[in-house]
Amino acid sequence: MSNGRPVSGAFEAYRAEKAASRARHPARAGVGRPRTTTGRSSTAPRRPHRTLGGDLSSGARHVGARLLAPPAVRSTGPSLRVVRRRLGGLRVAAVVLLLVVIGKLLLVQVVDPDRFLAKGVEQRLATYPVTAGRGSIVDRNGVVLALSVPRRTVFADPELIRDPEATARRLAPILGIDRRTLTDQMSGDGRFVVLAHTLDDDVADAVEALDLVGISTFEEFKRIQPAGDLARSLLGRVAIDGSAGISGLELQYDGRLTGTPGSVTYERSMVDGGGAITGTRSSTAARPGAEVALTLDQTLQYEAERSLADHLARSGALGGTAIVTRPSTGEILALATLAVDDDGGYVPTSNNVALTTMFDPGSVNKIITVAAAIEEGLVTPDTVLEVPDHLQVGDHLFTDAHEHATTAWTVTDILASSSNVGTIMLAQELGYERMDDYLRRFGFGELTGLGFPNETAGDMLTLEQWAQESTSLGSIPIGQGISVTGVQMAQALNVLANDGLLVAPRLVQSIDGEVLPAAAPVRVVSPETARAVRAMMAQVVERGTGQQAQVPGYSVAGKTGTARKPQPGGGYEDEDGRMHYIATFAGTLPAENPDLSVVVIVDEPDPGRSIYAADVAAPAFAELARITLRHLQIPPSAGGDVSDVPELSDSAAAVQDSYVPASPRTETGRSEDDTIPNGVG
């Protein structure tokens, strides 16, 4: 009862709860639409609702009475219908997932079990390549010049290495590699990292003894030349892992020398969780490369390098080349190219100078000029010419080595005494077109066909340049203004040794036992011309400029040549105005039926000793020829002498080369600027 009116107990409880709520949240008290008054003071007491039917607490009830009850409290959660719908969706998803799992199990166990079994096995395996052994290079007798030997290489699988730093700490002192470097290598994302190539057996054994997880070895090959640097400029080099050739014959025949790689598959044990490599699961054998057999003779190659080094040291030269060939087959038996090192010794060059570097042949070129004149029927060996000691060609004056009166010389005399003027007179009879033609017939201006990396074809004038350069018919016939390689010079010499046939040079005899076909010989001059020129060349050695090339018991047909060396800036003088020279001797023997040819080239002999081929190249030829004749057991000339070689005429003998260039002579109008001195022997 309130204010004399009965009040429902439920409503009273509701009012009490509302009052308590306002006390807890006073800010909400004024929220909502403001209440309006109807003439009653805001402080006046509210009249309570009148209940109908009296006090409900006493159970009294009156018909028509209005019951006032507290408002219903709304639920904030989802309705029962929503909950049921969501549960249904979950049941459907569970069924779908179950079907997927069942389908996958059927696929793995029934439909395609083999594929998934293989995939599981694959996850336990690691496959690594196995390098194939590179084919060997051997000499003509099967002596090994270069081969690949098995060595173990250490590798890491970073995925299996839990502590790269600790692993590196144990490996570093054995491998001799910085610990931080090893740590970085083993911290990558790859599965295969090589730590050290081709180790010696004791080092590889020490690594394997550590039994480190993720560290193992495989077999690789290291390229070795048993004779050290012998023939290095010819053989060339390979990459550090021995897998590919990068120069010389190793590069040229890389496709045949390189084998077919194999592979080895290791199984990793996961028992200890570390993934340690436990053993070999399978392997595919590597197939080694082909064996390349050269025409070289290791013994002669050694003697050529030794003898050449000795003679280069005597002459104080910068370097030199020696080439030994069989004329009838074109086979190169020895090819030595040496250069002085920082210690004053002579070592094989890194590149093959005999094929990649050209030089002016000097007076050796005169044998081609003489052969061309004889072949064209312009002269015979006995034709006599009136030869002065100087000759104007274009704007240059060419001279012989020393002064002499105009003299009647045979063509044999001209070649034996290495007369510049006499040779130029023959070239003028030929004309530049025929001169150019014969030089090319002898192989100049063209690659030899060996296919050696970076081989040069030399340098020759075109016919247009011949016509434009007025002095070319004076300089080129005597070997200046034309550049050739050492092997080209040996090839040209062998044309005369082979009775006029050009036989291409050969360096490779066979590959895996299959003999390489030889190129067909090409006729250059007639046999009669070739024999006549050889007889004239024999006079050079017997009575002329090449006497130091004589070999006891054998007739030698040879020619000396001393040429000025072109300078990088153009011309023949260096920055200090000095000349530099190349001295050459080319010879074949026995002269009557050659079985051996030798070419020796000396690069920049010391002017304080001698620059002339007669002094520095001819003696080197003689020594190397003697060694080769003995090694190949080539019999001496018939009768053991050279009595069948024609002698020099008295006039030619009287003016033999003194090895001293002519000095300018004012009475003949010569000056040092317009004189091309003799490229003598």
C-alpha positions as CSV (number, residue, x, y, z in Angstrom):
1,M,0.0,0.0,0.0
2,S,1.4,3.4,-1.1
3,N,-0.3,6.7,-0.5
4,G,-3.2,4.7,0.7
5,R,-3.3,2.7,-2.6
6,P,-2.5,-0.9,-3.0
7,V,0.7,-1.7,-5.0
8,S,1.6,-4.9,-6.7
9,G,4.6,-6.6,-5.2
10,A,6.0,-7.3,-8.7
11,F,5.8,-3.8,-9.7
12,E,7.3,-2.7,-6.5
13,A,10.3,-4.9,-7.2
14,Y,10.5,-3.5,-10.7
15,R,10.6,0.1,-9.4
16,A,13.3,-0.8,-6.9
17,E,15.4,-2.3,-9.7
18,K,15.1,0.8,-11.9
19,A,16.1,3.0,-9.0
20,A,19.2,1.0,-8.4
21,S,20.0,1.1,-12.1
22,R,19.8,4.9,-12.1
23,A,22.1,5.1,-9.2
24,R,24.7,2.9,-11.0
25,H,24.4,4.9,-14.3
26,P,23.4,8.5,-13.4
27,A,24.2,9.7,-17.0
28,R,21.3,7.7,-18.4
29,A,18.7,9.4,-16.2
30,G,18.1,12.2,-18.6
31,V,18.3,10.2,-21.7
32,G,15.2,10.1,-23.8
33,R,12.4,12.5,-24.6
34,P,11.8,15.1,-21.9
35,R,8.6,14.5,-19.9
36,T,6.0,17.4,-20.2
37,T,3.9,18.6,-17.2
38,T,0.2,19.3,-17.3
39,G,-0.2,21.9,-14.6
40,R,1.4,19.9,-11.9
41,S,4.5,20.9,-10.2
42,S,7.6,18.8,-11.0
43,T,8.0,18.4,-7.3
44,A,4.5,17.3,-6.7
45,P,4.1,13.7,-5.8
46,R,3.0,11.4,-8.6
47,R,-0.2,9.6,-8.3
48,P,0.3,6.0,-8.3
49,H,-1.5,3.9,-10.9
50,R,-4.7,2.6,-9.5
51,T,-4.9,-1.0,-9.4
52,L,-8.1,-2.7,-10.4
53,G,-9.2,-5.5,-8.2
54,G,-7.4,-4.6,-5.1
55,D,-4.1,-6.0,-3.8
56,L,-2.8,-8.8,-5.9
57,S,-0.6,-9.9,-3.2
58,S,-3.6,-11.0,-1.3
59,G,-4.8,-12.9,-4.3
60,A,-7.8,-10.6,-4.8
61,R,-9.0,-10.3,-8.4
62,H,-11.5,-8.0,-9.9
63,V,-13.0,-8.3,-13.3
64,G,-11.9,-5.5,-15.6
65,A,-9.0,-4.6,-13.4
66,R,-5.8,-3.5,-15.3
67,L,-2.6,-5.3,-14.3
68,L,0.6,-3.3,-14.5
69,A,3.7,-5.5,-14.8
70,P,7.4,-4.7,-15.4
71,P,8.5,-4.7,-19.1
72,A,10.1,-7.9,-20.5
73,V,13.9,-8.0,-20.8
74,R,15.1,-8.7,-24.5
75,S,17.7,-11.4,-25.2
76,T,21.0,-10.3,-26.9
77,G,22.0,-13.9,-28.3
78,P,20.9,-15.6,-31.5
79,S,17.5,-17.1,-31.7
80,L,17.0,-20.8,-31.5
81,R,16.2,-20.9,-35.2
82,V,19.5,-19.3,-36.1
83,V,21.4,-21.7,-33.8
84,R,19.7,-24.7,-35.5
85,R,20.6,-23.3,-38.9
86,R,24.3,-22.9,-38.0
87,L,24.5,-26.4,-36.6
88,G,23.1,-27.7,-39.8
89,G,25.8,-26.0,-41.8
90,L,28.5,-27.4,-39.6
91,R,27.1,-30.9,-40.1
92,V,27.2,-30.4,-43.9
93,A,30.8,-29.1,-43.8
94,A,31.9,-32.1,-41.7
95,V,30.3,-34.5,-44.1
96,V,32.0,-32.8,-47.1
97,L,35.4,-32.9,-45.3
98,L,35.0,-36.5,-44.4
99,L,34.2,-37.3,-48.1
100,V,37.3,-35.4,-49.2
101,V,39.5,-37.4,-46.7
102,I,37.9,-40.6,-47.8
103,G,38.5,-39.7,-51.5
104,K,42.1,-38.8,-50.8
105,L,42.7,-42.1,-49.0
106,L,41.1,-44.0,-51.9
107,L,43.4,-42.1,-54.3
108,V,46.5,-42.9,-52.2
109,Q,45.7,-46.4,-51.3
110,V,43.7,-47.7,-54.3
111,V,43.8,-45.6,-57.4
112,D,47.5,-44.5,-57.6
113,P,49.5,-45.9,-54.7
114,D,52.8,-46.2,-56.6
115,R,53.1,-42.5,-57.3
116,F,52.6,-41.4,-53.7
117,L,54.9,-44.1,-52.5
118,A,57.6,-42.8,-54.8
119,K,57.0,-39.3,-53.6
120,G,57.5,-40.4,-50.0
121,V,60.7,-42.1,-50.9
122,E,61.9,-39.0,-52.9
123,Q,61.5,-36.9,-49.8
124,R,64.1,-39.1,-48.1
125,L,66.6,-38.9,-51.0
126,A,69.1,-36.3,-52.2
127,T,70.6,-36.5,-55.7
128,Y,74.0,-34.9,-56.6
129,P,75.9,-34.7,-59.9
130,V,79.0,-36.7,-60.6
131,T,81.5,-35.1,-62.9
132,A,82.7,-37.2,-65.8
133,G,86.4,-37.8,-66.2
134,R,87.9,-35.6,-69.0
135,G,89.6,-37.5,-71.8
136,S,93.3,-37.7,-71.9
137,I,95.7,-36.0,-74.3
138,V,98.5,-38.2,-75.4
139,D,101.5,-37.9,-77.8
140,R,102.0,-39.9,-80.9
141,N,103.4,-42.8,-78.9
142,G,100.6,-42.9,-76.3
143,V,102.6,-41.0,-73.6
144,V,100.2,-39.0,-71.5
145,L,100.5,-35.2,-71.7
146,A,97.3,-34.3,-69.9
147,L,94.9,-36.4,-67.9
148,S,92.2,-36.2,-65.2
149,V,92.7,-37.9,-61.9
150,P,89.9,-38.6,-59.3
151,R,89.9,-36.4,-56.3
152,R,87.2,-36.0,-53.6
153,T,85.3,-32.7,-53.3
154,V,83.6,-31.7,-50.1
155,F,80.0,-30.4,-50.2
156,A,77.3,-29.4,-47.8
157,D,73.5,-29.7,-47.6
158,P,72.5,-26.5,-45.7
159,E,69.0,-27.9,-45.1
160,L,70.4,-30.6,-42.9
161,I,72.9,-28.5,-40.9
162,R,71.4,-27.2,-37.7
163,D,74.4,-25.2,-36.5
164,P,76.5,-23.9,-39.4
165,E,78.9,-22.0,-37.2
166,A,79.7,-25.1,-35.1
167,T,80.2,-27.2,-38.3
168,A,82.4,-24.5,-39.8
169,R,84.5,-24.4,-36.7
170,R,85.4,-28.1,-37.1
171,L,85.9,-27.9,-40.8
172,A,88.0,-24.7,-41.1
173,P,91.3,-26.0,-39.8
174,I,91.2,-29.1,-42.1
175,L,90.1,-27.4,-45.3
176,G,92.3,-24.3,-44.6
177,I,89.3,-22.0,-45.3
178,D,88.2,-19.1,-43.2
179,R,85.5,-20.1,-40.7
180,R,83.2,-17.2,-41.5
181,T,83.4,-18.1,-45.2
182,L,82.3,-21.6,-44.4
183,T,79.5,-20.4,-42.1
184,D,78.1,-18.2,-44.8
185,Q,78.2,-21.0,-47.4
186,M,76.4,-23.4,-45.1
187,S,73.7,-20.8,-44.1
188,G,72.1,-20.5,-47.5
189,D,68.9,-22.0,-48.8
190,G,70.3,-24.4,-51.4
191,R,70.7,-28.1,-51.0
192,F,74.1,-28.5,-52.6
193,V,77.1,-26.2,-51.8
194,V,80.6,-27.1,-52.7
195,L,83.0,-26.2,-50.0
196,A,86.4,-27.4,-51.5
197,H,87.3,-28.9,-54.8
198,T,89.6,-31.9,-55.6
199,L,91.2,-32.4,-52.2
200,D,94.2,-34.6,-51.5
201,D,93.3,-38.0,-50.0
202,D,94.5,-37.2,-46.5
203,V,92.4,-34.0,-46.3
204,A,89.3,-35.7,-47.7
205,D,89.8,-38.6,-45.2
206,A,90.0,-36.1,-42.3
207,V,86.8,-34.5,-43.3
208,E,84.9,-37.8,-43.6
209,A,86.3,-38.9,-40.2
210,L,84.4,-35.9,-38.6
211,D,81.1,-37.6,-39.6
212,L,79.3,-34.3,-39.6
213,V,75.6,-34.1,-40.4
214,G,75.0,-32.5,-43.8
215,I,78.6,-32.8,-44.9
216,S,79.8,-35.3,-47.4
217,T,82.1,-35.9,-50.3
218,F,81.8,-36.9,-53.9
219,E,84.4,-37.8,-56.6
220,E,85.5,-35.1,-59.0
221,F,88.5,-34.9,-61.4
222,K,91.6,-32.7,-61.4
223,R,93.5,-32.0,-64.6
224,I,97.1,-32.9,-64.4
225,Q,100.0,-32.5,-66.9
226,P,102.5,-35.1,-65.8
227,A,105.4,-33.3,-67.5
228,G,104.6,-30.0,-65.9
229,D,104.7,-27.0,-68.3
230,L,105.8,-29.1,-71.2
231,A,103.9,-28.0,-74.3
232,R,101.7,-25.8,-72.1
233,S,101.2,-23.2,-74.9
234,L,99.9,-25.9,-77.2
235,L,97.8,-28.0,-74.7
236,G,96.2,-25.0,-73.0
237,R,94.3,-24.9,-69.7
238,V,91.1,-26.1,-68.2
239,A,88.7,-24.5,-65.6
240,I,89.6,-24.9,-61.9
241,D,87.2,-27.8,-61.5
242,G,88.6,-29.5,-64.6
243,S,85.2,-29.5,-66.3
244,A,85.9,-27.4,-69.4
245,G,88.8,-26.3,-71.6
246,I,89.5,-22.6,-71.7
247,S,92.5,-22.3,-74.0
248,G,94.6,-24.3,-76.5
249,L,93.8,-27.8,-77.6
250,E,91.8,-28.3,-74.3
251,L,89.4,-25.6,-75.7
252,Q,89.6,-26.6,-79.3
253,Y,88.6,-30.3,-78.6
254,D,86.5,-29.6,-75.5
255,G,83.5,-31.2,-77.0
256,R,85.3,-34.5,-77.5
257,L,87.3,-34.4,-74.3
258,T,84.3,-33.6,-72.1
259,G,82.5,-36.8,-70.8
260,T,78.9,-37.4,-69.9
261,P,78.1,-36.6,-66.2
262,G,76.6,-39.2,-63.9
263,S,74.7,-38.8,-60.6
264,V,74.6,-40.4,-57.2
265,T,71.5,-40.5,-54.9
266,Y,71.9,-40.6,-51.1
267,E,69.3,-41.6,-48.6
268,R,68.8,-39.5,-45.5
269,S,67.9,-41.2,-42.2
270,M,65.3,-39.3,-40.2
271,V,65.6,-41.6,-37.1
272,D,67.5,-39.0,-35.1
273,G,65.6,-36.1,-36.7
274,G,68.9,-34.7,-38.1
275,G,68.7,-36.0,-41.7
276,A,72.1,-37.6,-41.7
277,I,73.2,-39.1,-45.0
278,T,73.4,-42.8,-44.4
279,G,74.4,-44.3,-47.7
280,T,74.1,-44.5,-51.4
281,R,70.7,-45.4,-52.8
282,S,71.5,-45.5,-56.5
283,S,74.0,-44.0,-59.0
284,T,74.5,-43.5,-62.7
285,A,78.0,-43.9,-63.9
286,A,79.7,-41.0,-65.6
287,R,81.2,-41.7,-69.0
288,P,84.7,-40.3,-69.6
289,G,85.6,-38.2,-72.6
290,A,87.5,-39.2,-75.7
291,E,91.3,-39.6,-75.8
292,V,93.0,-37.2,-78.2
293,A,96.3,-38.4,-79.7
294,L,98.6,-35.7,-81.0
295,T,101.3,-35.8,-83.6
296,L,103.7,-34.5,-81.0
297,D,106.6,-36.6,-79.8
298,Q,107.1,-35.9,-76.1
299,T,110.8,-36.5,-76.2
300,L,111.3,-34.1,-79.1
301,Q,109.0,-31.5,-77.5
302,Y,111.2,-31.6,-74.4
303,E,114.4,-31.3,-76.4
304,A,113.0,-28.5,-78.5
305,E,112.1,-26.5,-75.4
306,R,115.4,-27.2,-73.7
307,S,117.5,-26.4,-76.7
308,L,115.6,-23.3,-77.7
309,A,115.8,-21.9,-74.1
310,D,119.6,-22.4,-74.1
311,H,120.1,-20.6,-77.4
312,L,117.7,-17.8,-76.4
313,A,119.7,-17.2,-73.3
314,R,122.9,-17.0,-75.4
315,S,121.4,-14.4,-77.6
316,G,119.6,-12.4,-74.9
317,A,116.3,-12.6,-76.8
318,L,112.9,-11.8,-75.5
319,G,111.6,-15.1,-76.7
320,G,111.5,-17.6,-79.6
321,T,109.8,-20.4,-81.4
322,A,111.0,-23.8,-82.7
323,I,108.9,-26.0,-85.0
324,V,109.8,-29.6,-86.1
325,T,107.7,-31.2,-88.8
326,R,107.5,-34.2,-91.1
327,P,107.2,-32.7,-94.6
328,S,105.5,-35.7,-96.2
329,T,102.7,-35.8,-93.7
330,G,102.6,-32.3,-92.3
331,E,102.8,-33.7,-88.8
332,I,104.1,-31.4,-86.2
333,L,106.5,-33.4,-84.0
334,A,107.5,-30.5,-81.7
335,L,106.3,-26.9,-81.3
336,A,108.0,-24.8,-78.6
337,T,107.2,-21.2,-77.9
338,L,109.1,-19.6,-75.0
339,A,109.4,-16.2,-73.5
340,V,111.7,-14.7,-70.9
341,D,110.2,-14.4,-67.4
342,D,110.9,-11.9,-64.6
343,D,113.8,-14.1,-63.3
344,G,115.5,-14.1,-66.7
345,G,114.6,-17.7,-67.4
346,Y,112.6,-19.0,-70.5
347,V,109.2,-20.5,-69.9
348,P,106.4,-21.7,-72.3
349,T,104.2,-18.8,-73.4
350,S,100.5,-18.8,-72.2
351,N,99.4,-18.5,-75.8
352,N,100.8,-20.4,-78.8
353,V,102.9,-17.7,-80.5
354,A,103.6,-20.0,-83.5
355,L,99.9,-19.8,-84.5
356,T,98.5,-16.6,-82.9
357,T,101.3,-14.1,-83.5
358,M,102.7,-13.0,-86.8
359,F,106.1,-11.6,-87.8
360,D,107.9,-10.4,-90.9
361,P,109.8,-13.4,-92.3
362,G,112.7,-11.3,-93.8
363,S,115.0,-13.0,-96.3
364,V,113.4,-16.4,-95.8
365,N,110.7,-15.1,-98.0
366,K,113.2,-15.0,-100.9
367,I,112.8,-18.7,-101.5
368,I,109.3,-18.1,-102.6
369,T,110.3,-15.2,-104.9
370,V,113.0,-17.4,-106.5
371,A,110.6,-20.4,-106.8
372,A,108.0,-18.2,-108.5
373,A,110.4,-16.8,-111.0
374,I,111.7,-20.3,-111.9
375,E,108.2,-21.8,-112.0
376,E,107.1,-19.0,-114.4
377,G,110.0,-19.8,-116.7
378,L,111.6,-16.4,-116.2
379,V,114.9,-17.7,-115.0
380,T,116.8,-20.9,-114.2
381,P,119.2,-21.4,-111.3
382,D,122.0,-20.7,-113.7
383,T,120.5,-17.5,-115.3
384,V,123.0,-14.6,-114.9
385,L,121.8,-11.2,-113.9
386,E,123.8,-7.9,-113.6
387,V,123.2,-7.0,-110.0
388,P,124.1,-3.6,-108.5
389,D,124.3,-3.0,-104.8
390,H,121.3,-0.7,-104.7
391,L,118.0,-0.2,-106.5
392,Q,115.4,2.5,-106.4
393,V,111.8,1.3,-106.1
394,G,109.2,4.0,-105.8
395,D,110.3,6.5,-103.2
396,H,112.7,4.1,-101.4
397,L,116.2,2.9,-102.1
398,F,116.9,-0.7,-101.4
399,T,120.5,-2.0,-100.8
400,D,122.4,-5.1,-100.3
401,A,124.2,-5.8,-97.1
402,H,127.4,-4.1,-98.2
403,E,128.8,-2.2,-101.1
404,H,129.8,-4.0,-104.2
405,A,130.2,-3.2,-107.9
406,T,127.6,-4.3,-110.3
407,T,128.3,-8.0,-110.6
408,A,127.2,-10.8,-112.8
409,W,125.5,-13.3,-110.5
410,T,123.5,-16.4,-111.2
411,V,120.1,-16.8,-109.5
412,T,121.8,-19.4,-107.3
413,D,124.3,-16.8,-106.3
414,I,121.6,-14.3,-105.5
415,L,119.8,-16.6,-103.1
416,A,123.0,-18.0,-101.5
417,S,124.3,-14.5,-100.8
418,S,120.9,-13.2,-99.8
419,S,121.0,-10.3,-102.2
420,N,118.1,-7.9,-101.7
421,V,118.7,-6.2,-105.0
422,G,118.9,-9.4,-107.1
423,T,115.7,-10.8,-105.5
424,I,113.8,-7.5,-106.2
425,M,114.9,-7.7,-109.8
426,L,113.3,-11.1,-110.1
427,A,110.1,-9.8,-108.4
428,Q,110.0,-6.9,-110.9
429,E,110.0,-9.5,-113.7
430,L,107.1,-11.3,-112.0
431,G,105.0,-8.2,-111.3
432,Y,102.9,-7.7,-108.2
433,E,100.0,-9.8,-109.4
434,R,102.0,-13.0,-109.9
435,M,104.1,-12.3,-106.8
436,D,100.9,-12.0,-104.7
437,D,99.5,-15.2,-106.3
438,Y,102.6,-17.3,-105.4
439,L,102.7,-16.0,-101.8
440,R,99.1,-17.2,-101.4
441,R,99.8,-20.5,-103.1
442,F,102.4,-21.2,-100.5
443,G,99.8,-20.6,-97.8
444,F,100.4,-17.1,-96.7
445,G,97.3,-14.9,-95.9
446,E,95.2,-18.0,-95.1
447,L,94.6,-20.0,-91.9
448,T,96.5,-23.3,-91.8
449,G,93.4,-25.5,-91.2
450,L,94.5,-26.6,-87.8
451,G,91.5,-24.8,-86.2
452,F,93.6,-23.7,-83.2
453,P,91.9,-21.1,-81.0
454,N,92.8,-17.5,-82.0
455,E,94.9,-18.5,-84.9
456,T,95.8,-15.6,-87.2
457,A,96.0,-15.8,-91.0
458,G,98.8,-13.2,-91.1
459,D,98.7,-10.0,-93.0
460,M,99.0,-9.4,-96.7
461,L,98.3,-6.6,-99.1
462,T,95.3,-6.8,-101.4
463,L,96.0,-6.3,-105.1
464,E,94.7,-2.8,-104.9
465,Q,97.1,-2.0,-102.1
466,W,100.0,-3.6,-104.1
467,A,99.1,-1.2,-106.9
468,Q,98.9,1.8,-104.7
469,E,102.1,1.3,-102.7
470,S,105.0,1.9,-105.0
471,T,107.5,0.3,-102.7
472,S,105.6,-3.0,-102.1
473,L,107.4,-4.8,-105.0
474,G,110.7,-3.9,-103.3
475,S,109.9,-4.8,-99.7
476,I,107.5,-7.8,-99.9
477,P,109.7,-10.1,-102.1
478,I,112.5,-9.8,-99.5
479,G,110.1,-10.4,-96.5
480,Q,109.3,-6.9,-95.2
481,G,105.8,-5.6,-95.3
482,I,104.3,-9.0,-95.1
483,S,103.5,-10.9,-91.9
484,V,103.1,-14.6,-91.4
485,T,103.0,-17.1,-88.5
486,G,105.7,-19.6,-87.6
487,V,103.5,-22.6,-88.7
488,Q,102.7,-20.8,-92.0
489,M,106.5,-20.5,-92.6
490,A,107.0,-24.2,-91.8
491,Q,104.2,-25.1,-94.2
492,A,105.7,-22.9,-97.0
493,L,109.1,-24.6,-96.4
494,N,107.5,-28.0,-96.7
495,V,106.1,-27.1,-100.2
496,L,109.7,-27.2,-101.4
497,A,110.6,-30.3,-99.3
498,N,107.6,-32.1,-100.7
499,D,108.6,-31.6,-104.4
500,G,106.1,-28.7,-104.8
501,L,103.1,-30.1,-102.9
502,L,101.4,-28.2,-100.1
503,V,100.6,-30.6,-97.3
504,A,98.5,-29.1,-94.6
505,P,100.1,-29.2,-91.1
506,R,98.6,-31.6,-88.6
507,L,98.5,-31.5,-84.8
508,V,96.0,-34.2,-84.0
509,Q,96.5,-37.8,-85.1
510,S,93.4,-39.5,-83.8
511,I,90.4,-39.3,-81.4
512,D,89.5,-42.4,-79.5
513,G,91.6,-44.4,-81.9
514,E,89.9,-43.0,-85.0
515,V,92.5,-41.5,-87.3
516,L,91.5,-38.1,-88.6
517,P,91.5,-37.8,-92.4
518,A,94.3,-35.6,-93.9
519,A,93.6,-32.9,-96.4
520,A,94.5,-33.7,-100.0
521,P,97.8,-32.2,-101.1
522,V,97.8,-29.2,-103.4
523,R,100.3,-28.7,-106.2
524,V,102.0,-25.3,-105.9
525,V,105.1,-25.6,-108.1
526,S,106.5,-28.5,-110.2
527,P,108.8,-31.1,-108.7
528,E,111.6,-29.8,-110.9
529,T,111.2,-26.2,-109.5
530,A,111.1,-27.5,-105.9
531,R,114.2,-29.6,-106.3
532,A,116.1,-26.8,-108.0
533,V,115.3,-24.3,-105.2
534,R,116.3,-26.9,-102.6
535,A,119.7,-27.3,-104.3
536,M,120.1,-23.5,-104.3
537,M,119.2,-23.5,-100.5
538,A,121.8,-26.1,-99.9
539,Q,124.4,-23.6,-101.1
540,V,123.1,-21.1,-98.5
541,V,124.2,-23.6,-95.8
542,E,127.3,-24.9,-97.5
543,R,128.9,-21.7,-98.7
544,G,126.5,-18.8,-97.8
545,T,124.9,-17.1,-94.9
546,G,123.7,-20.3,-93.2
547,Q,126.9,-22.1,-92.6
548,Q,126.3,-22.4,-88.8
549,A,123.2,-24.5,-89.7
550,Q,125.3,-27.4,-91.1
551,V,124.7,-30.9,-89.7
552,P,127.6,-33.3,-90.1
553,G,126.7,-36.2,-92.4
554,Y,123.6,-34.5,-93.8
555,S,122.9,-32.1,-96.6
556,V,120.8,-29.2,-95.4
557,A,118.7,-26.9,-97.6
558,G,117.9,-23.7,-95.6
559,K,117.6,-20.0,-95.6
560,T,118.4,-17.3,-93.1
561,G,116.3,-14.2,-92.5
562,T,116.7,-11.1,-90.3
563,A,113.8,-8.7,-90.4
564,R,112.9,-5.5,-88.8
565,K,110.1,-5.8,-86.3
566,P,107.1,-3.5,-86.8
567,Q,106.3,-1.4,-83.7
568,P,102.9,-0.9,-82.1
569,G,102.7,2.7,-83.1
570,G,103.5,2.0,-86.7
571,G,106.9,1.9,-88.6
572,Y,110.0,0.1,-87.5
573,E,111.4,2.5,-84.9
574,D,110.5,2.6,-81.2
575,E,110.0,5.8,-79.2
576,D,113.8,6.1,-78.8
577,G,114.4,5.7,-82.5
578,R,115.8,2.2,-82.2
579,M,115.2,-0.8,-84.5
580,H,114.1,-4.2,-83.2
581,Y,114.7,-7.4,-85.1
582,I,113.4,-11.0,-85.6
583,A,115.9,-13.6,-86.8
584,T,114.7,-16.8,-88.6
585,F,116.2,-19.9,-90.0
586,A,114.1,-22.4,-92.0
587,G,115.7,-25.6,-93.2
588,T,114.9,-29.1,-94.4
589,L,117.1,-32.2,-94.6
590,P,118.4,-34.3,-96.1
591,A,118.4,-31.8,-98.9
592,E,118.1,-34.4,-101.7
593,N,115.1,-36.2,-100.1
594,P,113.8,-34.3,-97.1
595,D,112.4,-36.2,-94.2
596,L,112.6,-33.5,-91.6
597,S,112.0,-29.7,-91.5
598,V,112.9,-27.3,-88.7
599,V,112.0,-23.6,-88.3
600,V,113.6,-21.5,-85.6
601,I,112.5,-17.9,-84.8
602,V,114.3,-15.7,-82.3
603,D,112.4,-12.6,-81.1
604,E,114.5,-9.5,-80.5
605,P,118.0,-10.8,-79.9
606,D,120.3,-8.5,-78.0
607,P,121.9,-6.0,-80.4
608,G,125.0,-6.0,-78.2
609,R,125.6,-9.6,-79.1
610,S,124.1,-10.2,-82.6
611,I,120.8,-9.6,-84.3
612,Y,121.4,-11.9,-87.3
613,A,119.8,-15.2,-88.0
614,A,123.2,-16.6,-89.1
615,D,124.4,-16.2,-85.5
616,V,121.4,-16.7,-83.3
617,A,118.9,-18.9,-85.3
618,A,121.1,-21.1,-87.5
619,P,123.0,-22.7,-84.5
620,A,119.8,-23.4,-82.7
621,F,118.5,-25.1,-85.9
622,A,121.6,-27.3,-86.2
623,E,121.4,-28.5,-82.6
624,L,117.7,-29.3,-82.8
625,A,118.1,-31.0,-86.2
626,R,120.9,-33.3,-84.9
627,I,118.8,-34.3,-81.9
628,T,115.7,-35.1,-84.1
629,L,117.7,-37.0,-86.7
630,R,119.2,-39.2,-84.0
631,H,115.8,-39.7,-82.2
632,L,114.0,-40.6,-85.5
633,Q,116.9,-42.6,-86.8
634,I,116.9,-40.8,-90.1
635,P,119.8,-42.1,-92.2
636,P,122.5,-39.7,-93.4
637,S,122.7,-38.3,-96.9
638,A,124.1,-40.5,-99.6
639,G,127.9,-40.7,-99.0
640,G,127.6,-38.7,-95.9
641,D,128.6,-35.5,-97.6
642,V,127.2,-32.7,-99.7
643,S,129.4,-33.0,-102.8
644,D,126.3,-33.1,-105.0
645,V,125.3,-29.5,-104.0
646,P,126.4,-26.9,-106.5
647,E,129.0,-24.4,-105.3
648,L,128.8,-20.6,-105.3
649,S,130.4,-18.7,-108.1
650,D,133.6,-16.9,-107.3
651,S,131.9,-13.5,-107.5
652,A,129.2,-14.5,-105.2
653,A,131.6,-16.0,-102.7
654,A,133.6,-12.8,-102.7
655,V,130.6,-10.7,-101.5
656,Q,129.0,-13.1,-99.0
657,D,127.0,-11.6,-96.3
658,S,129.0,-9.9,-93.6
659,Y,125.9,-9.6,-91.3
660,V,126.3,-5.8,-91.1
661,P,123.7,-3.5,-92.6
662,A,124.9,-1.1,-95.2
663,S,125.8,2.4,-94.1
664,P,124.3,5.3,-96.1
665,R,126.6,6.4,-98.9
666,T,126.4,9.9,-100.0
667,E,128.2,9.4,-103.3
668,T,125.3,7.2,-104.5
669,G,122.7,9.6,-103.2
670,R,121.6,7.3,-100.4
671,S,120.3,8.6,-97.1
672,E,119.3,6.7,-94.0
673,D,115.7,7.9,-94.3
674,D,115.1,6.4,-97.8
675,T,117.2,3.2,-97.5
676,I,115.7,-0.1,-96.5
677,P,118.7,-2.2,-95.4
678,N,119.2,-5.8,-96.2
679,G,117.1,-8.3,-94.3
680,V,120.1,-10.6,-94.3
681,G,120.7,-13.9,-92.7
